[in-house]
Amino acid sequence: MAPDLQIITILIVLFTFAATLIIRRRRPLPMRPISAFEVLPDLANESIEASRPLHIGLGGASLGDENTILTLVAAEAAYYAIQPATVSDAPPIVTTSETSTLPLAVDTLRRAYASRGMIDAYRGTSARWYPAGPRALAYSGALTTLAGDDQLSSHVLVGQYGVELALVLASASRRGLTTIASSSTLTGQAVAYAMADHALIGDELYGGAAYLGKLPHLANRNLTIDLMRWFLIVILLFLMAYNLAQQYGS
């Protein structure tokens, strides 16, 4: 192993060890603000006050392939978003365009109601499937009609979406609905960033449980990941500058 690479490896190991000590803290450390997670509890409150359902869309996120982790993370974020809205007269709605995700959507709803001791108010029909795959436009079209038919209060769209996400966001904007959006695809992420009221960028969705669940160990984990990310960025910039200096110095 080259000496430079050995030094970098040692630095990463030392930094990881120091970051692990942060995770062990019992008191939560402050996390960087993410507007989508700050506004999400307000969307649940608006749903309750207006007696209009909050919509959580998982899009094409599926189980059993490379999107499995994304699907589980999106479902966990949906769980925390649904929890406060379970007391609403208009129950929250979870939609998906993947049949493999439908049982997970049903269970997410059930767990949210059970956690509030309101399992009697739980209705499995609030988890809905719409056409998937190449017919993704059908799913987006269904969401635009869902907003009118069920008088939604807002959209939380976290999962896998493509350019068809623009159809849903444009319809929501015309109806004055607040939107939170994120996508695992580059095109869907670009649409979310340009058109959603609040966009989750990159891996921000993976930290949702810490922001919404208010669990100290998850908050400290998020901070540790952020610190390690910046540390690696600094290392990469240093290596790039070092290589450029060697290249043009010789």
Buried (B, 14 or more C-beta within 10 A) or exposed (E): EEEEEEEBEEEBEEBEEEBEEEBEEEEBEEBEEBEBBEBBBEBBBBBBEBEBBBBBBBBBBBBEEEBBEBBBBBBBBBBBBBBBBBBBEBBBBBBBBBEBBBEBBBBBBBBBBEBBEEEEEBEEEBBBBBEBEEEBEBBBBBBBEBBEEBEBBBBBBBBBBBBBBBBBBBBBBEEEBBBBBBBBBEBBBBBBBEBBBBBBEEEBBBBBBBBBBEEBEBBBBBBBBBBBEEBEEEBEEEEEEEEEEEEEEE
